[in-house]
Amino acid sequence: MRRLIIVAVPYLWLLALFLIPFLIVLKISLSDIALARPPYMPQLDLSGGWQAIRDFVSQLDFENFVFLTTDDLYWKAYLSSLRIAAVATFITLLVGYPIAYAMARATPEWRPTLLMLVILPFWTSFLIRVYSWMGILGNEGVLNQVLLWAGLITEPLQILNTTTAVYIGIVYTYLPFMILPIYSTLERMDESLLEAAEDLGCSRLSAFWLVTFPLSRNGIVAGCFLVFIPAIGEFVIPSLLGGSQTLMIGKVLWEEFFNNRDWPVASAVAVVLLLILIIPIVLFQRTEEKAREAER
Amino acid sequence: MAQPSPKPKPSPETAVFEPWNDPEAKPLIEFRNVTKRFGEFTAIDDLSLRIYEREFFALLGPSGCGKTTMMRMLAGFEAPTEGHILLGGQAIDTVPPNKRAVNMMFQSYALFPHLTVFDNIAFGLRRESRDDEKIEARVEEMLRLTRLSKFASRKPHQISGGQRQRVALARSLAKAPKLLLLDEPLGALDKKLREETQFELMDIQEKTGTTFVIVTHDQEEAMTVASRVAVMDEGRIVQVATPEVIYEAPNSVYVADFIGDVNLIRGTAKARGEGTAPAANEAPQEEAPGTTAPPASAPAPATGRHDPQPNAMGRWLHDRLLSPVIGPRRDQPKALPAPEAAAELPPPAPAPESATDIPEGGIEIHWSEGAAPIVASSGDPALDGQQVVLSLRPEKVSIAKEKPQAHNALPGRVIDIAYLGNISTYHVELPDGTMIKAQMANTRRIARRDITWEDEVWVSFTATAGVVLTE
C-alpha cells in the first residue's frame, strides 16, 4: 500500500499539472473561434446529460490544424524556431564547455565558488536580465558606446532587434543549463584516466579528444537538450530582443492568443509544438537511461 | 599460469640472477642524487638507486614515504627538483610521459570506461601505428597472456575486479615497454585472488622479460614478487636487498620492524673474548630458581630428565590400540623442543655437545638487570659498550615448559596466545616486563596443545638467531 502511494505521487502530479491542462488545450484547439467569453465554442454543459456531451463532441473538428498547414507563416515559424534553437544550442555548447572544463579542473576549494557564480544570475528576475541586455545592445547602448569610444566602429552597430540579439539572449540565459551537466560529468572523471592516456602515448590534446570528450558525452547531450527544448518555445527573448524579421513560434503563439484572440488556433499551434518537442524529449530520456545503465 | 611455480626468479640461462652484484652490469634505471620537493615538503631526499634489466623491483614503505613520487617520476608525471633519472644511460628528466618507453599500471587501473577491453588494450598501440592487423595480433597476444580472450568485447564495467586488473596489466604491457611500473596493483583484490595474482604477475614478468617496478605498502607482496626490495622511509631508501636479506639481515631497526613481526630487545653490548665461549660462567644463579643450570653448562643430562619415551612401535601401539582406553599419550618433551634449536644444534643425543658449540666471538647483550645476558654471536665485538638492539624473529624463538638446552633461554609467563591455524604466536612476559613473541608451528591438533595462558615457560633461541642492530 505504501509503495502504491509512493508511486502514485509523481503520477498524480503529472496528471494534475500536465495531462489535464494539456487535455484542456487540446479541447480548445478542436473548437471554433467565437465572439464570447471564453472566446471559443462549443462549451461543455454537463447539466445537459448524455445528449449535451454527444452534441459537444460532434462539434469538435480538426479545422484549426488544417488551417495551420494552409498559411505558410506557421511552418516557417516552426522551422525558424528549430533552426534558431539548434544554432543557439551549439553556440551555448561552444561557450559552456570550456567554462565547465575550467571549473572541473580548478582546485577543489575553488569549485563551490565557481559553481555559485554560474548559478548567481538566477537570483535576479529573468525579465530584468533580458531588459538589461536591451540596454547593452541598443544603438545608444553600452556596447556601442564602448566600441565607438575605442574607435573600433564609426557608426553604431544594429544589434538590438535582430536575430543576433536573440542568439545572444538565448546563449546568455541558458548557459548555466549547459555548464552544470557538463561540469558534473567532468568533475566525476578520474584524473588518472588522462595520465593513463598520456602514459600510453597521447599528447594532452589527443588525450582530451580520445578520453575527456567521449566521457563527457552524457553531460553534453543532457546540456544540449536542456537548452534546445525550452529555446524552441522561447517567447520573451525574441519579443524583447528580436526584430520583426525574427520569426519564432513562441511569438506567433502569443500573437494568436492576445492580439487575434484566436484561442483555438493558438491552442493548435501549442499542440503541434508539443508534438515536435516530444521527439527530442524521448531521445533525451533514452540517452539518460543508457548512461545510467553504463554507470551501474 | 594455472600452477604457480614458487619464485621462478633465476632466469633459465643464468643460474643466479644478481646483476646488482656484478660491477660490469649496466643499470636500466638510475636515480642520481634525486631530490623532489613539493613546496616546503621534501618527498625524495638525495636518493640514488640502480635498477637492472629484467628485475622485479619493489619499492616498499608506509604511505607518505615517497614511493609513489618515485614511481611518478619514472613515469614522467613529476620531474625531479634536483638530480637526474637515467633510463638506459639517457637522462629522461624532461621527457614527457607520452615519449617514454615506460608504461604504468595505475592503482585505480584507469581503464577507459567508454572503450571495450580490446580497445583499451589497443589504445597505446593505436597511438603509434596505423597497422590494424599488427595491432590486432598484438592485442590478441596480450589477451591470451592475461587469459582475457573471452572478454575482449566487454566494457570495463561488465567484468570483475580481477579481470579489470588483468586488462590494466595487458594494456600497460601491450606496447612492450622497457620498464613497467605497477602502482599498488593488487590493492583492490581480496586476499586469495591477490596471492594468485602475485604468482601470475611473476609468471608474466618472467615470460615477457620486462623490468617491473612495483610500489606497495604490503610487505608480504613485495617479498613474494620482487627480486629486490627497497625499503623506504621519509624520502630515503633505508635498505635495498633481496627479500631474504631484508628479512634475515635487516640493516636497521626500522627495516626489522617494518618487515614482518619482530622482537626487539634493547641492551648494552659486551664483546665476548675469543676464548670465553662458556658464557655460562657469569650467568648461573641469576636464572629463575628451580632450574639446575643455564643451558650451556648442563648439556648432557638433558635427555635424562624426561620420562622414558616409547619407541616407534610403542607409539604406534599406543595410538592405534590403547589410546581409546587409557587416553592420549603424554609425551610433552616431544611436543616442546624448539624446532629451530633442534635444527641448528647437532642431534640431541651426543653428550659432548656443550657450551663450546656456541659460536665463538660476537657479543653478549646485557638487556636487563639481574638477567643472564643474551649471547649473539653475529654481533660485532667492536660494539663493546654500546647500546644495541637485538632483532629476533618470533619464528626463531621457541617456547617450552621445561628449560630447554639452548644458547639463550629466558623464563617467562604466557600472557596471550594468538592462534592462526597453521601457527600460534605466544606472547611471553619476561620477569622485567619485556614481551617476547614466540611462534610455533601447530604440527599437532589443537587438542594436544599443552602450553596455555598463565603458564610459566621458557623461551629460547640460538646465539645466531638474532641480528644485532644499533639505533
Chai-1 contact restraints between the chains, C-beta under 6 A:
chainA,res_idxA,chainB,res_idxB,connection_type,confidence,min_distance_angstrom,max_distance_angstrom,comment,restraint_id
A,S192,B,F106,contact,1.0,0.0,6.0,A-B,restraint_1
A,S192,B,S108,contact,1.0,0.0,6.0,A-B,restraint_2
A,S192,B,A110,contact,1.0,0.0,6.0,A-B,restraint_3
A,L193,B,A110,contact,1.0,0.0,6.0,A-B,restraint_4
A,A196,B,F106,contact,1.0,0.0,6.0,A-B,restraint_5
A,A196,B,A110,contact,1.0,0.0,6.0,A-B,restraint_6
A,E198,B,P97,contact,1.0,0.0,6.0,A-B,restraint_7
A,E198,B,N98,contact,1.0,0.0,6.0,A-B,restraint_8
A,D199,B,A75,contact,1.0,0.0,6.0,A-B,restraint_9
A,D199,B,P97,contact,1.0,0.0,6.0,A-B,restraint_10
A,D199,B,N103,contact,1.0,0.0,6.0,A-B,restraint_11
A,D199,B,M104,contact,1.0,0.0,6.0,A-B,restraint_12
A,L200,B,F123,contact,1.0,0.0,6.0,A-B,restraint_13
A,L200,B,G124,contact,1.0,0.0,6.0,A-B,restraint_14
A,G201,B,N98,contact,1.0,0.0,6.0,A-B,restraint_15
A,G201,B,G124,contact,1.0,0.0,6.0,A-B,restraint_16
A,G201,B,R127,contact,1.0,0.0,6.0,A-B,restraint_17
A,G201,B,E128,contact,1.0,0.0,6.0,A-B,restraint_18
A,C202,B,N98,contact,1.0,0.0,6.0,A-B,restraint_19
A,C202,B,R127,contact,1.0,0.0,6.0,A-B,restraint_20
A,P214,B,H114,contact,1.0,0.0,6.0,A-B,restraint_21
A,L215,B,H114,contact,1.0,0.0,6.0,A-B,restraint_22
